[in-house]
Amino acid sequence: MSAIHELTQKNRPGVGLTVAHTAALVGLVLGTGAVMQWVVGPAAGIYPATILRQIGIVAIAAVSLNIVNGYTGQFSIGHAGFVAIGAYAGGAVSFYANSLGWVGAYDPAGLLTPGHAVMLAGAAIGAGAAGAAGYMVGLPSLRLRGDYLAIVTLGFGEIVRVLFQQTQSQVFDPQAARALPISGWWPPPLGGAQGFSSVIPYGELFWIYAALALTVVWCYRLKFSSSGRAFLSIREDEIAARAMGVNLTRYKVRAFVLAAALAGLGGAFYAHLNLAVQPKDAGFQKSFELIIIVVLGGLGSISGVLLAAFGLGGLTEWLRQPTSVWPAALVALALVGVVQAVRRDIDSRARGRAMGRALLVIGVLTGLFEGLRAFAAWQGFKLDDIRIVLYALALISVMLLRPQGLLGTSELWLVPGQLMRRKAKAAAAPSLRTAGPADPAAAPATGVGGMGGGVTEAGGDEGWP
Amino acid sequence: MLGQITRWLRRGVTGGVAALGLTAFGAPALGQAASGEPILVGHFGCLTGSEATFGISTSNGIRMAIEEFNAKGGLGGRPVKLVEYDTRGDDKEAGAVVQRLINNDKVVAVLGEVASNRTLAGAAVAQAAGIPLISPSSTNERVTAVGDKIFRVCFIDQFQGYACAVFAHNELGGNAALLYDQSQSYSAGLAEEFKKNYAKLGGKILVEQSYNRGAADFTAQLTAIRNAKPDVIFVPGYYTDVGSISIQARRLGITAPLLGGDGWDSDELGRIGRENIEGSFYSNHYAADQPDPRLQDFIAKYKAKHGAIPDALAGLGYDSANLLFDAMKRAPSQAGDALAAAIAATKDFPGVTGSITINAKRDASKPAVIVELQADTPGQPPRPRFVAKIDPPTDK
């Protein structure tokens, strides 16, 4: 990933370099899809591959929500509405293209059949429709801030849900679909309260992970573009951003539209994986699932959000039949030990304290969980029954231990550099914050997230005079 | 302290030895209980979440059927073992857990879900893998249209709408009002079928109103209905809303009985509606006071085990498992195709929710019952009483 980061830092590349960059990015996107489809998928088996596909889609939606809630610091709780718009549009395009006879029957072996072309067109239409909806809701409402914006976006999600409830019933019979006059397509036959079902299963690992890679690359490059810097400045201080000439409404709407379009893309794949879309998929419960992932991963951190999406997705499945956590605890402890040993921003006493704290936390959590497992085995109840309670407890403990999210506002690949460099910087410049722009890699880490407050790292405080 | 521990240990050892003795000597002496390689059957249901009671009732019914089947020797000496996963009431999880049941646990057949949209998600997976899936209680028509491996043991919404229309027209009168939940496909679909069949029988729908699930105030809709003066009000919603509707309807002076579908089937309805819901009717899969020895036997056993009268979902869960076992016995092998063919050939299977025949659409052709809510003693919450049985129309 660091290569891409380098690419984004070069301001005015020549034609040859531009072609090379584009080829590298396209290669990365298709390569991710190919690795998932032909290496990870077969190695994991059918069932884990299904879970991976679901997580990939959730990750697309969460990474896109991060543009609004993370970069720009606006609290949107209607994101599932955009996902649902994309899902309905993508699902309807594929379903009706099939029943109108435009594409052949579904071939489970193919990855680029005419059906896939229609599916991709549907995904583009879904992304476009969601982006347009983002513009329509964004333009009037993004002059609002904080709680008011949250309420408006909540209302938007509910409006989408009710609108989908009011659609006509789905036309399942191909002959009836062909005989339908133009006027019969309005209101659109999307199934009403019954939901839209029987979508063709084009949601292969390849396409989902190519879409995820595209989303991640897009969002990562966005973060360091001029728009991205404007988003971050709005998050940090709206008044200061305005004073510096940032058009608040324009950039907020831009963030909203981009996030909505990517959510629509994820939604289109959701329709092709789940094969059915319900009006309630636009409801606020689904939006909150995404917000949990973004907050847990760290507002503004793409890798943090990915980590949270995969971690939470894996956790809910693993909790069905939990295995012993001792090996994982030992690995975690070893990792913490290595990180604490190599970091140069704290002295040996602080290091000892940090190690002790990590040992205590990991030890207590492991002990509690193993105790619970033993208790469950003794009492003869399944942990599956209290799976959601354990899931919620995991969320609570992460938020108590790391209120700024797993990675704060930083990125996974930037963390080692930060730990190694911070000491040197503190010595060179008295203020950590002004030192940021001199080192582009550390720049996003210096901002303090809306949720995090000032508790980013103990070491940081010790660097202050 | 030490004494206590030794006492525990001793008790544990004695218990263990006794258990060992039972398996070693007791089982062959009984000559009945199944042993050998277990056959795995999967169940996916909403065991947690807002509809948890549905999933748990179904699970109770399925477990009872399995216990009885194993006690009778299982399938040629092989016991059936249940593998069960929770869907949390989430569509997304339904598809994944069915995948898990089939690919990881290698079940021979899958039972579940209650909600039609989750069954649809699971059915797509089961059909692709060629493993039979029997839904105990998904009434949406689309479910079994997924493919030739998907079955159900309950009637479909179309028939329930028909049964309500027949009962309303023949027993309650020719003028009806409609009040349905537009946010629920179940409710909207049932209203649609009722309307169609009621009109076909010569009845008239005077007024049509709708609400969204969880609404608190129904005054506007009920006032419109009161002004139309119907003989019966068809309210195919879920019991929580129906309870409030009954209270507000009586307060507005509406005396016409309410009529609903199996979404009413909960003890809660009587507790919310009290005397307001008395004298109202709903269609259901079975009635606990129906004079059928098989059903009464099931109810007695269920009551002994769980301390409550089983609801229809428990009965349907029990029937789905038993119908599967019946097909397993008839099937030449437990492979997906053979088992599905055996299930499809089920005819006049004696279930506790009525005699079940699997028709060409892989739906269960069986009668519906109409029950009336009546209190045992005045002031008590009313309970459902059997009033009529509606057979499926002969042309279907």
Boltz contact constraints between the chains, C-beta under 6 A:
constraints:
  - contact:
      token1: [A, 46]
      token2: [B, 103]
      max_distance: 6.0
  - contact:
      token1: [A, 47]
      token2: [B, 99]
      max_distance: 6.0
  - contact:
      token1: [A, 47]
      token2: [B, 100]
      max_distance: 6.0
  - contact:
      token1: [A, 47]
      token2: [B, 103]
      max_distance: 6.0
  - contact:
      token1: [A, 47]
      token2: [B, 104]
      max_distance: 6.0
  - contact:
      token1: [A, 50]
      token2: [B, 96]
      max_distance: 6.0
  - contact:
      token1: [A, 50]
      token2: [B, 99]
      max_distance: 6.0
  - contact:
      token1: [A, 51]
      token2: [B, 96]
      max_distance: 6.0
  - contact:
      token1: [A, 165]
      token2: [B, 183]
      max_distance: 6.0
  - contact:
      token1: [A, 193]
      token2: [B, 183]
      max_distance: 6.0
  - contact:
      token1: [A, 193]
      token2: [B, 185]
      max_distance: 6.0
  - contact:
      token1: [A, 193]
      token2: [B, 188]
      max_distance: 6.0
  - contact:
      token1: [A, 194]
      token2: [B, 185]
      max_distance: 6.0
  - contact:
      token1: [A, 195]
      token2: [B, 117]
      max_distance: 6.0
  - contact:
      token1: [A, 197]
      token2: [B, 120]
      max_distance: 6.0
  - contact:
      token1: [A, 275]
      token2: [B, 124]
      max_distance: 6.0
  - contact:
      token1: [A, 276]
      token2: [B, 120]
      max_distance: 6.0
  - contact:
      token1: [A, 278]
      token2: [B, 117]
      max_distance: 6.0
  - contact:
      token1: [A, 388]
      token2: [B, 48]
      max_distance: 6.0
